Amino acid sequence: MIRALVLVLSAYAAVIVQEFLPGMPFFAGAHVLLLPVIVCYAVIRLPFPAALAFALYAGLLGDLSMLQVDGERVEIGLGWSMLYYVLLVGVLRLLPSIAPEPRWETHCLASGAATLFLLTGQYLMVCLRRESFFLSGAVFAQIIGPALAALLLAPLLYHFFGLFPDRGFRRRAHRVAR
């Protein structure tokens, strides 16, 4: 329960902090995205209903922080990140059949892939709304850079969140498994 509360507060803080982090100059000024890393951790460690609720909460936070309006046209609207994170819950919940105990390597790879697919989806959404498709090295760097940063930050956040107890959720999981 404590870990779930820390995750909720961390998601809110991550949205604020990532706005003030400087861009990575070697990736065309791309910014680090912390929210997908936190969502991947929550999906892997929380029970299914709590993971779904967290995905909706984080998706709403992500949508509100990434809301993009060009003139009178909304390019990235509300609800898309929520849908993406709920789908991510479904995909990552298949992992226990592959690896029963969550590990930092799983979280690391899932965070990088989730960030990559999130940014690719947002790019495609903007391209479809603008009715033009333009791909350059800078656009590629803006998508790949945050995904690589997520890959590097994921082990640190995994071990940081591991410091907080989650006994309430584990006891229920063991009762269901028996």
JOGIDA-V775062 format. One record per residue. N is the residue number from 1. RES is the residue in three letters. PSI is psi in whole degrees, 0 to 359 (NA if undefined). OMEGA is omega in radians with two decimals (NA if undefined). D_FIRST is the distance of its C-alpha to the first C-alpha in whole Angstrom. Layout:
# JOGIDA-V775062
n: {N N}
res: {RES RES}
psi: {PSI PSI}
omega: {OMEGA OMEGA}
d_first: {D_FIRST D_FIRST}
This chain:
# JOGIDA-V775062
n: {1 2 3 4 5 6 7 8 9 10 11 12 13 14 15 16 17 18 19 20 21 22 23 24 25 26 27 28 29 30 31 32 33 34 35 36 37 38 39 40 41 42 43 44 45 46 47 48 49 50 51 52 53 54 55 56 57 58 59 60 61 62 63 64 65 66 67 68 69 70 71 72 73 74 75 76 77 78 79 80 81 82 83 84 85 86 87 88 89 90 91 92 93 94 95 96 97 98 99 100 101 102 103 104 105 106 107 108 109 110 111 112 113 114 115 116 117 118 119 120 121 122 123 124 125 126 127 128 129 130 131 132 133 134 135 136 137 138 139 140 141 142 143 144 145 146 147 148 149 150 151 152 153 154 155 156 157 158 159 160 161 162 163 164 165 166 167 168 169 170 171 172 173 174 175 176 177 178}
res: {MET ILE ARG ALA LEU VAL LEU VAL LEU SER ALA TYR ALA ALA VAL ILE VAL GLN GLU PHE LEU PRO GLY MET PRO PHE PHE ALA GLY ALA HIS VAL LEU LEU LEU PRO VAL ILE VAL CYS TYR ALA VAL ILE ARG LEU PRO PHE PRO ALA ALA LEU ALA PHE ALA LEU TYR ALA GLY LEU LEU GLY ASP LEU SER MET LEU GLN VAL ASP GLY GLU ARG VAL GLU ILE GLY LEU GLY TRP SER MET LEU TYR TYR VAL LEU LEU VAL GLY VAL LEU ARG LEU LEU PRO SER ILE ALA PRO GLU PRO ARG TRP GLU THR HIS CYS LEU ALA SER GLY ALA ALA THR LEU PHE LEU LEU THR GLY GLN TYR LEU MET VAL CYS LEU ARG ARG GLU SER PHE PHE LEU SER GLY ALA VAL PHE ALA GLN ILE ILE GLY PRO ALA LEU ALA ALA LEU LEU LEU ALA PRO LEU LEU TYR HIS PHE PHE GLY LEU PHE PRO ASP ARG GLY PHE ARG ARG ARG ALA HIS ARG VAL ALA ARG}
psi: {322 318 322 319 319 322 319 314 324 323 316 316 325 321 321 314 319 342 331 354 138 156 157 112 331 356 43 35 18 146 150 133 115 331 316 329 318 321 317 319 315 320 322 325 336 156 162 310 321 324 320 315 319 322 318 317 312 324 320 316 315 319 318 328 334 7 123 119 129 103 241 2 131 121 317 105 183 143 337 318 325 314 317 314 327 319 324 322 314 319 314 341 347 345 327 335 337 308 107 323 127 136 163 331 320 315 320 309 321 322 316 315 319 318 318 312 326 311 324 317 319 321 315 324 317 319 318 322 325 350 37 147 118 120 121 180 324 319 317 317 326 336 316 323 305 329 318 323 321 321 322 327 336 315 324 314 326 313 330 311 337 345 340 138 151 38 323 318 324 320 316 320 321 324 321 323 332 NA}
omega: {3.13 -3.14 3.13 3.10 3.10 3.11 3.12 3.12 3.13 3.11 3.12 3.13 -3.12 3.12 3.13 -3.08 -3.08 3.05 -3.07 3.08 3.12 3.10 3.11 -3.04 -3.13 3.04 3.07 3.09 3.13 -3.13 3.09 3.07 -3.12 -3.04 3.11 3.11 3.14 3.12 3.13 3.10 -3.12 -3.13 -3.11 -3.00 -3.09 3.03 -3.01 -3.13 3.12 3.11 3.09 3.12 3.12 3.12 3.10 3.11 -3.13 3.08 3.09 3.09 3.14 3.12 -3.14 3.14 -3.10 -3.13 -3.06 -3.14 3.11 -3.07 3.10 -3.06 3.07 -3.10 3.06 -3.04 3.12 3.04 -3.08 3.11 3.10 3.10 -3.14 -3.11 3.07 3.05 3.10 3.07 -3.14 -3.13 -3.08 3.07 3.05 -3.08 3.12 3.07 3.10 -3.13 -3.04 -3.14 3.13 -3.14 -3.09 3.13 3.10 3.13 -3.13 -3.13 3.13 3.14 3.11 -3.14 3.14 3.11 3.13 -3.12 3.09 -3.12 3.08 3.10 3.11 3.11 3.13 3.11 3.10 3.12 3.14 3.13 3.12 -3.13 3.05 -3.13 -3.11 3.13 3.12 3.10 3.13 3.11 3.10 3.13 3.12 3.12 -3.08 -3.08 3.12 3.11 3.09 3.08 3.09 3.08 -3.11 -3.11 -3.04 3.13 3.12 3.14 3.10 -3.13 3.06 3.14 3.08 3.10 -3.08 -3.09 3.05 -3.02 -3.12 -3.13 -3.11 -3.12 3.11 -3.13 3.13 3.10 -3.14 -3.08 -3.09 NA}
d_first: {0 4 5 5 6 9 10 11 13 14 15 17 18 20 22 23 24 25 28 29 29 33 34 35 39 40 38 40 37 34 31 28 25 22 20 21 20 16 16 17 15 12 14 15 11 9 11 14 13 10 13 15 14 13 16 18 16 17 21 22 21 23 26 26 26 29 31 34 37 41 44 43 41 37 37 33 32 29 27 28 25 23 25 25 21 21 24 22 19 22 24 21 20 23 23 21 25 26 24 21 19 18 20 20 24 22 20 23 25 23 23 26 27 25 26 30 30 28 31 33 33 33 36 37 36 38 41 41 41 44 46 47 45 46 44 45 44 42 40 39 38 36 34 34 33 30 29 31 29 25 26 27 24 21 22 21 18 17 17 16 12 13 13 9 8 6 7 6 7 10 11 12 13 16 17 17 19 21}
